[in-house]
Amino acid sequence: MGLVAAGVVAFKAWQAASDPSVQIAFPQVPGFASIAGWLAIPVMLFLLYYLSRRPLSKAGAPDEPAPPTAVM
């Protein structure tokens, strides 16, 4: 599903770059317009924390053997 979404986004970007009459509109919430900039700061801090701490919490013990490597 993620590959399909990436393909759609890439196609829309290519379409917008090649045809200036195509307008890509992102949804806007009128109530958040005044605080959107300040709201982005804690959201980005949370994402930074989550995306760095989650993989570290799932790491194995240092004395465990490494997983087998994939052979192609």
WOZI-V736029 format. One record per pair of residues at least 6 apart in sequence whose C-alpha atoms are under 7 Angstrom apart, sorted by the first residue. I is the first residue (numbers start at 0). J is the second residue. Records with the same first field share a line. If there is no record, write none. Layout:
I->J, J
This chain:
15->21, 22
